[in-house]
Amino acid sequence: MSIFSRYMLRLERKRWRIRAFRKRRELKPVVSRVSLISPGDILLFSTLRNERVRLPYLLRYYRDLGVDHFLFVDNGSDDGTREYLSRQPDVSVWGTNHSYKRSRFGVDWLMWLQSKYGHGHWTLCVDADEFFVYPFCDTRPMRALTDWLDASSIKAFSAMLLDMYPKGPIDAQPYVEGHDPFEIAAYFDSGNYLISRNGLYGNLWIQGGPRARTFFTDKPERAPALNKIPLVKWDRDYAYVRSTHMLLPRGLNLVYDDWGGEKASGCLLHAKFLDTFTAKALEELQRRQHYADSHEYKSYKSGMNAHPDLWCKWSEKYINWRQLEILGLMSKGNWA
């Protein structure tokens, strides 16, 4: 990479950090328990809206993994999300009714909170329907993973977004609050993925899966990106560029091995396709607060009119992380 390109990336990183600093004024504390955060705590950051039904299982799942404190930005919920989170002893909540789209889809808000409270901590950025899976997660807490990453001088850990779905119509079985969503959305595509490398930022770009083959059949290049770097040993000089797909400095995106080996990686099990999906998609389409004038949600609306069954010949029923490693969707790398 040329000296000029490196200089331009430094300027870009500075611009995102300044933008996040300015966006801090859009956040109003609802309940703050950040005084409970201790050095070395693992922190989870998330922006959400109207996710009340998902919260009991979400919090239990990540508490069991070893998250010490949750920092949420509630973007105008009216379903009790904010009130429920405010009652949780390990949760801090900020509220805003400002534009999700103009905050870079929540990235600016979270970057400010990460800069203020996450500096020096391992921070996990996920949506309310994303569940982090990593090597040995069935026997080792997340602290074991972050301790190994620290000992290996690794600052960022990637996770492929794996869309999960039921066999049969999406709305055939109602999701009940507190239940494991993967008892319903138990299947995923074992293949059907395209991977390319972003020359400027150095990250891998992954597309495919059920959303690409069902909702973006005619324009697969417009399908959502599945590559994410959700777990980062945060430094206030860092910046997310586009959601959690890529970071600056550029070196944080080199979460793969150019020499043919494998670096450790995980997956984010994506519980998007439950019976709540259709109503959520219509709400977000009306709000028009998503990327590219919500073209993704326009595709969802068009596809859902045909009542699709996402199950296909590539479908596999989820068992555990070892299955995902065998299929090449994640890796334990050198972590044994």
Backbone hydrogen bonds, N-H to C=O, Kabsch-Sander energy under -0.5 kcal/mol:
donor,donor_aa,acceptor,acceptor_aa,energy
6,R,2,S,-2.2
7,Y,3,I,-2.2
8,M,4,F,-2.4
9,L,5,S,-2.1
10,R,6,R,-1.9
11,L,7,Y,-2.0
12,E,8,M,-2.2
13,R,9,L,-2.5
14,K,10,R,-2.1
15,R,11,L,-2.2
16,W,12,E,-2.3
17,R,13,R,-2.0
18,I,14,K,-2.3
19,R,15,R,-2.4
20,A,16,W,-2.3
21,F,17,R,-2.0
22,R,18,I,-2.1
23,K,19,R,-2.0
24,R,20,A,-0.7
24,R,21,F,-0.7
25,R,22,R,-1.2
26,E,23,K,-2.0
27,L,24,R,-1.5
28,K,95,G,-2.4
30,V,93,V,-3.0
31,V,93,V,-1.6
33,R,31,V,-0.5
36,L,33,R,-2.2
37,I,34,V,-1.6
41,D,38,S,-2.1
43,L,41,D,-0.5
43,L,122,W,-2.3
44,L,69,H,-2.4
45,F,124,L,-2.7
46,S,71,L,-1.9
48,L,73,V,-2.6
54,R,51,E,-1.3
55,L,51,E,-1.0
55,L,52,R,-0.7
58,L,54,R,-2.2
59,L,55,L,-2.8
60,R,56,P,-1.9
61,Y,57,Y,-2.9
62,Y,58,L,-2.1
63,R,59,L,-2.3
64,D,60,R,-2.3
65,L,61,Y,-1.4
66,G,62,Y,-1.4
67,V,62,Y,-2.6
68,D,42,I,-2.4
69,H,42,I,-1.4
70,F,90,D,-2.5
71,L,44,L,-3.1
72,F,70,F,-0.5
72,F,92,S,-2.6
73,V,46,S,-2.4
74,D,72,F,-0.5
74,D,94,W,-3.2
75,N,48,L,-2.7
75,N,73,V,-0.6
76,G,74,D,-1.2
84,Y,80,G,-2.4
85,L,81,T,-2.4
86,S,82,R,-1.9
87,R,83,E,-0.8
87,R,84,Y,-1.0
88,Q,85,L,-1.7
91,V,88,Q,-1.3
92,S,70,F,-2.6
93,V,31,V,-2.8
94,W,72,F,-2.3
95,G,28,K,-3.2
96,T,74,D,-2.2
103,S,100,Y,-0.8
104,R,101,K,-1.2
105,F,100,Y,-1.7
106,G,100,Y,-1.0
107,V,104,R,-1.5
108,D,103,S,-2.5
110,L,106,G,-2.1
111,M,107,V,-2.8
112,W,108,D,-1.8
113,L,109,W,-1.8
114,Q,110,L,-2.9
115,S,111,M,-2.4
116,K,112,W,-2.2
117,Y,113,L,-3.0
118,G,113,L,-0.7
118,G,114,Q,-1.6
119,H,114,Q,-0.5
120,G,234,W,-3.0
121,H,118,G,-2.7
123,T,121,H,-0.6
123,T,232,V,-3.0
124,L,43,L,-2.8
125,C,123,T,-0.5
125,C,230,P,-2.1
126,V,45,F,-1.7
126,V,124,L,-0.6
130,E,127,D,-1.7
131,F,269,L,-2.0
132,F,130,E,-0.5
133,V,267,C,-3.1
137,C,134,Y,-1.9
139,T,136,F,-1.9
140,R,136,F,-2.9
142,M,65,L,-3.1
144,A,141,P,-1.3
145,L,141,P,-1.0
146,T,142,M,-2.7
147,D,143,R,-2.4
148,W,144,A,-1.8
149,L,145,L,-2.5
150,D,146,T,-2.6
151,A,147,D,-2.4
152,S,148,W,-1.7
153,S,150,D,-1.5
154,I,149,L,-2.9
155,K,153,S,-0.5
157,F,231,L,-2.6
159,A,228,K,-2.6
160,M,266,G,-1.9
161,L,226,L,-3.6
162,L,160,M,-0.6
162,L,268,L,-2.7
163,D,161,L,-0.7
164,M,270,H,-2.3
165,Y,187,Y,-2.1
168,G,166,P,-0.7
170,I,308,P,-0.6
172,A,169,P,-1.5
178,G,53,V,-0.7
179,H,176,V,-2.1
183,E,180,D,-1.7
184,I,181,P,-1.2
185,A,181,P,-2.8
186,A,184,I,-1.8
187,Y,165,Y,-2.3
188,F,316,E,-1.9
190,S,188,F,-0.5
190,S,314,W,-2.5
194,L,207,Q,-3.0
196,S,205,W,-2.2
198,N,203,N,-3.1
199,G,197,R,-0.7
202,G,198,N,-2.2
205,W,196,S,-3.4
206,I,204,L,-0.5
207,Q,194,L,-2.2
209,G,192,N,-2.0
212,A,208,G,-0.7
213,R,209,G,-2.0
214,T,210,P,-1.6
215,F,211,R,-2.0
216,F,211,R,-0.9
216,F,212,A,-0.7
222,R,219,K,-2.1
223,A,220,P,-1.5
226,L,206,I,-3.2
227,N,206,I,-0.6
228,K,159,A,-0.7
229,I,244,T,-3.0
231,L,157,F,-1.4
232,V,123,T,-2.3
232,V,230,P,-0.6
233,K,155,K,-2.8
234,W,121,H,-2.2
234,W,232,V,-1.4
238,Y,235,D,-2.7
239,A,248,L,-2.2
241,V,246,M,-2.6
242,R,246,M,-0.7
245,H,242,R,-2.4
246,M,242,R,-0.5
248,L,239,A,-2.3
252,L,249,P,-1.8
253,N,250,R,-2.0
254,L,251,G,-1.2
255,V,253,N,-2.3
258,D,256,Y,-0.6
260,G,257,D,-1.0
265,S,331,S,-2.9
266,G,158,S,-2.2
267,C,133,V,-2.6
268,L,160,M,-2.7
269,L,131,F,-2.8
269,L,267,C,-0.6
270,H,162,L,-2.9
271,A,129,D,-2.7
271,A,269,L,-0.8
272,K,270,H,-1.3
273,F,164,M,-0.9
274,L,272,K,-1.7
277,F,274,L,-1.9
280,K,276,T,-2.0
281,A,277,F,-2.9
282,L,278,T,-2.2
283,E,279,A,-2.2
284,E,280,K,-2.4
285,L,281,A,-2.1
286,Q,282,L,-2.0
287,R,283,E,-1.9
288,R,284,E,-1.8
289,Q,284,E,-0.7
294,S,290,H,-1.2
295,H,291,Y,-0.9
295,H,292,A,-1.0
296,E,291,Y,-0.5
298,K,294,S,-1.7
299,S,295,H,-1.9
300,Y,296,E,-1.7
301,K,297,Y,-2.3
302,S,298,K,-2.1
303,G,299,S,-2.5
304,M,300,Y,-2.9
305,N,301,K,-1.1
306,A,303,G,-1.3
307,H,304,M,-1.8
310,L,308,P,-0.6
315,S,312,C,-1.6
316,E,188,F,-2.6
318,Y,186,A,-3.3
324,L,320,N,-1.2
325,E,321,W,-2.0
326,I,322,R,-2.4
327,L,323,Q,-1.8
328,G,325,E,-1.4
329,L,324,L,-2.7
330,M,324,L,-0.8
331,S,265,S,-0.8
335,W,332,K,-2.5
336,A,334,N,-0.7
